[in-house]
Amino acid sequence: MSKILIRGAKVLGGEPQDVLIDGETVAEVGTDLSAEGATVIEADGQILLPGLVDLHTHLREPGREDSETVLTGTRAAAVGGYTSVFAMANTHPVADTAGVVEQVYRLGQEHGYCDVQPIGAVTVGLEGKKLAELGAMHDSAAGVTVFSDDGKCVDDAVIMRRALEYVKAFGGVVAQHAQEPRLTEGAQMNEGVVSAELGLGGWPAVAEESIIARDVLLAEHVGSRVHICHLSTAGSVEIVRWAKSRGIDVTAEVTPHHLLLTDELVRSYNPVYKVNPPLRTEKDVLALREALADGTIDIVATDHAPHPHEDKDCEWAAAAMGMVGLETALSVVQQTMVETGLLDWAGVADRMSFAPARIGRAKGHGRPVSAGEPANLTLVDPAYRGVVDPADFASRSRNTPYEGRELPGRVTHTFLRGRATVVDGKLA
């Protein structure tokens, strides 16, 4: 592999430095570096980050290749600056056996746009009744460390306790989709003023908060790790903050869309804004931003949820829940967290690379930008401003809530173990 010299980039937003990539690793970081025969990238004004890691991606393969495939999803990830994604288990068939997770893992290896780490289902068929083959999935070639029934809640407390006990044996983590099903029957959006005015079934905040409260107590009792998926309410923030103050081993994520969008958008009845958990209030959005800034919420995760056109271009009640997010996540974080002064770029590197890699045990990712480390890197132009056009997406699906919206920043280059997957904002 050839040498690549990145000149004048602000590493984690700091002073401009040169970074020399030789083969799969970072060879040198410093000033006035030179390397004979190296490809030179002039990066004045750009930010160099470790490759982003997404702990919550839906790649849909096997079974829903009309929405996304491992190939198209990892291409979208690379465009968004990601070098590693964790693929959720709600595929068809469900990723609840060693065979299915190994299939997804090997597809990721074959396509090579970013590393794919499968997430195993907690229960067989996501049905919440019987534990899946957690140990076999961990011992497989995929080496599964994260388990989730995302899309459904593990609402049975006994099953959740058993899962926490099981994964503790090998340092795994259960990632919970916090949604008490009885409290959300028929729910279409956040329960509040807007749902009352529109006459749509409301999704109360307590449906999320009650499950989080139960699960942090279960994790404390068992002495295991629990991760809260797509946390969305101010009350959930307070419960996680309290749990961490007690020393409970809990981590939490927030999506980009919950950092920016509110339930006021549902007044348009545009199904692109229909998502699980639903868009909440401005008060919730501000609480989530503050919690991400102070570390109560550990990471940003996209919950990239692609759907084909026909599943979104329909009446609100019939529409599927979910939004694509891999290609816009970093821009939304720049707008909501960096440009508001809540996070610096080193903080972005922590919430979008270091911390998710640590939670998911992603080997070789979320590493410092320093000599001897794997060259998994993302180069960002923060001065860029552009209008989101889903026709330009690498994802197979187009269900973005940001169409026509101007967002800041653009990933210009992504490197996976020293190989460019994105060059000048385009797939290599």
C-alpha positions in Angstrom: 0.0 0.0 0.0 1.2 3.5 -0.8 2.1 6.2 1.7 -0.3 9.1 2.3 0.7 12.4 3.8 -2.1 14.6 5.2 -0.7 18.1 5.6 -1.9 20.8 8.0 -4.9 19.0 9.5 -6.2 20.0 12.9 -5.9 16.7 14.8 -9.0 16.5 17.0 -9.4 20.2 16.4 -6.0 21.2 17.8 -3.1 22.9 16.2 -2.3 22.0 12.5 -0.2 18.9 12.1 1.0 16.6 9.4 0.0 12.9 9.5 1.9 10.2 7.6 0.1 7.0 6.8 2.3 4.1 5.8 0.4 0.9 4.8 -2.3 0.2 7.4 -0.9 2.3 10.2 -0.1 5.9 11.2 3.6 6.2 10.8 4.3 9.7 12.1 2.5 12.8 13.4 4.3 16.1 13.5 5.1 19.2 11.6 6.9 19.7 8.3 6.8 16.0 7.6 7.8 14.7 4.2 7.7 11.3 2.5 9.2 10.4 -0.8 6.5 9.1 -3.2 3.6 9.8 -0.8 0.2 10.9 -2.0 -0.2 14.4 -0.5 -3.5 15.7 0.8 -3.6 19.4 1.6 -5.9 19.7 4.6 -5.6 23.3 5.7 -8.6 24.2 7.9 -9.8 20.6 8.1 -10.4 18.5 11.2 -8.8 15.1 11.5 -10.7 12.6 13.6 -10.4 8.9 14.4 -12.7 7.0 12.1 -16.3 7.2 13.5 -18.0 4.2 15.1 -21.7 3.7 15.0 -23.1 1.4 17.7 -26.6 1.4 16.2 -27.0 0.8 12.4 -29.7 -1.2 10.5 -28.2 -2.8 7.4 -31.3 -4.8 6.7 -29.4 -7.8 5.1 -30.5 -10.6 5.1 -34.1 -10.3 4.2 -34.8 -6.6 3.4 -32.4 -5.9 0.6 -35.0 -3.6 -0.9 -34.2 -1.2 2.0 -30.5 -1.6 2.4 -27.7 -4.1 2.0 -24.4 -4.5 3.8 -22.7 -3.1 0.7 -24.9 0.0 0.3 -25.1 0.6 4.1 -21.3 0.5 4.5 -20.8 2.8 1.6 -23.2 5.2 3.3 -21.2 4.8 6.5 -17.9 5.6 4.7 -19.4 8.7 3.2 -20.4 9.8 6.7 -16.9 9.2 8.1 -17.5 5.9 9.7 -14.9 3.1 9.7 -16.9 0.7 11.9 -20.7 0.1 12.3 -22.6 -2.3 14.6 -25.4 -4.0 12.6 -28.7 -4.5 14.5 -30.3 -7.9 14.7 -33.8 -7.3 13.4 -33.1 -8.8 10.0 -35.0 -11.6 8.2 -34.1 -14.2 9.5 -33.3 -12.5 12.8 -29.6 -12.5 13.8 -30.2 -14.8 16.7 -27.8 -17.6 15.8 -24.0 -17.9 15.1 -24.8 -18.7 11.4 -26.6 -15.4 10.7 -24.2 -13.1 12.6 -21.3 -14.8 10.7 -23.0 -14.2 7.4 -23.4 -10.4 8.2 -19.8 -10.2 9.5 -18.4 -11.9 6.3 -20.4 -9.6 4.0 -18.8 -6.7 5.7 -15.4 -8.1 5.2 -16.0 -8.8 1.5 -17.2 -5.3 0.7 -14.5 -3.5 2.6 -16.0 0.0 3.0 -16.0 -0.2 6.8 -15.9 -2.9 9.4 -19.2 -4.5 10.3 -19.8 -5.9 13.8 -23.1 -7.8 14.1 -25.3 -7.3 17.1 -26.9 -10.5 18.3 -30.6 -10.7 19.3 -31.3 -11.1 23.0 -34.2 -13.4 22.4 -35.1 -16.0 19.8 -36.9 -14.2 16.9 -37.0 -11.0 18.9 -40.1 -12.5 20.6 -39.0 -11.8 24.2 -39.7 -15.3 25.4 -36.5 -17.4 25.2 -32.8 -16.3 25.3 -31.1 -16.6 21.9 -27.7 -18.3 21.5 -25.7 -15.6 23.2 -22.7 -17.6 24.0 -22.5 -19.2 20.5 -22.8 -15.8 18.8 -20.0 -14.5 21.0 -17.8 -17.6 20.3 -18.5 -17.4 16.5 -16.2 -15.8 13.9 -18.2 -12.6 14.4 -17.2 -12.4 18.1 -20.5 -10.7 19.1 -20.2 -8.5 22.2 -23.4 -6.4 22.0 -26.9 -8.0 22.1 -30.2 -6.2 21.4 -33.8 -6.8 20.4 -33.9 -3.3 19.0 -37.2 -2.5 17.4 -38.7 -4.3 20.3 -38.2 -4.0 24.1 -37.1 -6.9 26.3 -40.1 -6.1 28.5 -40.0 -9.3 30.6 -37.9 -8.5 33.7 -36.9 -12.1 34.2 -35.6 -12.5 30.6 -33.7 -9.2 30.9 -32.1 -10.3 34.2 -31.0 -13.6 32.6 -29.6 -11.8 29.6 -27.6 -9.5 31.8 -26.3 -12.5 33.8 -25.3 -14.4 30.7 -23.4 -11.7 28.9 -21.5 -10.8 32.1 -19.5 -14.0 31.7 -17.7 -12.7 28.6 -17.9 -8.9 29.2 -20.8 -8.4 26.8 -23.5 -5.7 27.0 -27.3 -5.8 26.5 -28.5 -2.8 24.5 -32.1 -2.1 25.5 -34.8 -0.5 23.3 -36.7 1.1 26.2 -40.4 1.0 25.3 -43.0 -0.5 27.7 -45.3 -2.0 25.0 -48.6 -1.7 26.9 -48.1 2.0 27.3 -47.4 2.5 23.6 -50.2 0.5 22.0 -51.5 2.4 19.0 -49.0 5.2 19.6 -48.1 7.3 16.6 -46.0 10.2 18.0 -44.9 11.8 21.3 -47.7 12.2 23.8 -48.2 15.9 24.5 -49.7 19.1 23.2 -49.1 18.4 19.6 -50.5 14.8 19.7 -53.6 16.1 21.4 -54.1 18.8 18.8 -53.6 16.4 15.9 -55.6 13.6 17.4 -52.8 11.1 17.0 -52.1 8.4 19.5 -49.6 9.6 22.1 -46.3 7.9 23.1 -45.7 8.9 26.7 -42.2 9.6 28.0 -42.9 7.3 30.9 -43.0 4.3 28.5 -39.2 4.9 28.0 -38.3 6.0 31.4 -40.0 3.2 33.3 -38.0 0.6 31.4 -34.7 2.5 31.9 -35.3 2.7 35.6 -36.0 -1.0 35.9 -33.0 -2.0 33.8 -30.4 0.1 35.6 -31.6 -1.5 38.8 -31.4 -4.9 37.3 -27.8 -4.2 36.0 -26.9 -3.0 39.5 -28.3 -6.2 41.1 -26.5 -8.5 38.6 -23.3 -6.4 38.4 -23.5 -6.4 34.6 -23.4 -3.8 31.8 -26.5 -2.3 30.2 -26.7 0.2 27.3 -29.7 2.4 26.6 -30.5 2.8 22.9 -31.7 6.1 21.5 -32.5 7.8 24.8 -35.0 10.6 24.0 -36.5 12.3 27.0 -35.4 14.7 29.7 -36.7 12.3 32.3 -34.5 9.5 30.9 -31.5 11.7 31.2 -32.2 12.2 34.9 -32.5 8.4 35.5 -29.3 7.7 33.8 -27.5 10.5 35.6 -28.8 9.1 38.9 -27.7 5.5 38.0 -24.2 6.7 37.1 -24.0 8.5 40.4 -24.6 5.2 42.1 -21.9 3.5 40.2 -24.2 1.4 38.0 -22.5 0.3 34.8 -24.9 2.0 32.4 -24.1 3.8 29.1 -26.5 5.6 26.8 -26.8 6.9 23.3 -28.7 9.7 21.6 -29.4 10.0 17.9 -28.7 13.0 15.8 -32.4 13.5 15.0 -33.3 13.7 18.7 -30.6 16.4 19.1 -32.2 18.6 16.4 -35.8 17.8 15.5 -39.0 18.2 17.6 -42.6 16.9 17.5 -43.7 20.2 16.1 -42.6 18.8 12.7 -45.3 16.1 12.9 -47.9 18.9 12.2 -46.9 18.4 8.5 -48.1 14.8 8.6 -45.0 13.9 6.6 -44.1 10.3 7.5 -40.4 11.1 7.1 -40.7 12.4 10.7 -42.2 9.2 12.0 -39.6 7.4 14.1 -39.2 5.2 17.2 -38.8 6.6 19.8 -40.7 9.6 18.5 -39.5 13.1 18.1 -39.9 14.8 21.4 -40.3 18.4 22.7 -37.8 21.3 22.6 -37.3 20.9 26.3 -36.2 17.3 25.7 -33.9 18.3 22.8 -32.1 20.8 25.0 -31.8 18.3 27.9 -30.3 15.7 25.5 -27.7 18.2 24.2 -26.7 19.1 27.8 -26.5 15.5 28.8 -24.3 14.6 25.8 -22.1 17.6 26.6 -21.6 16.6 30.3 -21.1 12.9 29.6 -24.4 11.6 31.1 -25.1 10.4 27.5 -22.0 8.7 26.4 -22.3 8.5 22.6 -24.1 9.6 19.4 -25.5 6.6 17.5 -27.4 7.1 14.2 -30.1 4.4 14.5 -29.8 4.5 10.6 -33.1 2.9 9.6 -33.6 2.7 5.9 -37.0 2.1 4.3 -38.1 1.7 0.7 -40.1 4.6 -0.9 -43.4 2.8 -0.6 -43.1 2.3 3.2 -42.8 6.1 3.7 -44.7 7.6 0.8 -48.1 6.8 2.4 -50.5 8.1 5.1 -48.9 8.7 8.5 -50.6 5.8 10.3 -49.5 3.2 7.8 -45.9 4.5 7.4 -42.9 2.6 8.8 -40.9 4.2 11.6 -37.3 5.3 11.0 -34.9 7.6 9.3 -31.6 7.2 7.5 -28.7 8.9 9.3 -25.2 7.7 8.5 -24.4 10.3 5.9 -25.7 13.3 7.9 -24.9 12.4 11.5 -21.6 14.3 11.8 -23.1 17.4 10.2 -26.0 17.4 12.7 -23.6 17.0 15.6 -21.5 19.9 14.3 -24.6 22.1 14.1 -26.2 21.1 17.4 -23.1 20.6 19.6 -20.0 22.2 18.1 -21.5 25.4 16.7 -23.5 25.9 19.9 -20.3 25.6 22.0 -21.4 22.5 23.9 -18.7 20.3 22.5 -15.3 20.9 20.9 -13.9 18.5 18.2 -12.1 16.4 20.8 -15.5 15.9 22.4 -17.0 14.9 19.1 -14.1 12.4 18.7 -15.0 11.0 22.1 -18.8 10.7 21.6 -18.6 9.4 18.0 -15.4 7.2 18.1 -13.6 6.6 21.3 -16.6 5.9 23.5 -18.7 3.8 21.1 -15.6 1.7 20.3 -15.0 1.2 24.0 -18.6 0.2 24.7 -18.8 -2.2 21.8 -15.2 -3.5 22.1 -14.5 -2.6 18.5 -10.9 -3.7 18.0 -8.6 -1.2 16.1 -11.2 1.5 16.2 -11.6 4.6 18.5 -7.8 4.8 18.8 -5.7 7.9 19.2 -4.3 9.6 16.1 -0.7 8.8 16.8 2.2 6.8 15.5 1.7 3.0 15.5 -2.1 3.2 15.6 -4.3 1.7 12.9 -5.0 4.3 10.2 -8.8 4.5 10.6 -9.3 8.2 10.1 -11.8 10.8 9.0 -11.0 14.2 7.5 -13.8 16.8 7.8 -14.2 20.3 6.3 -16.1 22.2 9.0 -16.5 25.3 6.8 -18.5 23.6 4.2 -22.2 24.4 3.9 -24.6 22.3 1.7 -28.2 21.5 1.2 -29.1 17.9 1.8 -30.2 16.1 -1.4 -31.1 12.4 -0.8 -30.6 11.7 -4.5 -26.9 12.0 -3.7 -27.0 9.4 -0.9 -24.9 6.2 -1.1 -27.6 4.5 1.0 -30.2 2.5 -0.9 -33.0 4.4 0.9 -33.9 8.1 0.9 -36.0 8.6 4.0 -34.1 11.5 5.5 -35.8 14.2 7.6 -33.2 16.7 6.4 -34.1 17.0 2.7 -33.7 20.6 1.6 -32.1 21.6 4.9 -28.7 23.3 4.9 -26.3 21.5 7.2 -22.6 22.4 8.0 -19.5 20.3 7.4 -18.6 17.6 5.0 -16.4 14.4 5.2 -13.8 14.9 2.5 -11.8 11.7 3.2 -12.3 8.4 5.1 -9.5 5.9 5.6 -10.0 2.3 6.6 -6.6 0.8 7.7 -4.8 3.3 5.4 -6.9 2.7 2.4 -9.1 5.6 1.2 -12.8 4.7 1.1 -13.8 8.3 0.4 -11.8 10.9 -1.5 -12.9 14.5 -2.0 -16.3 13.6 -0.6 -16.9 10.8 -3.1 -16.7 7.0 -2.7 -13.2 5.8 -3.7 
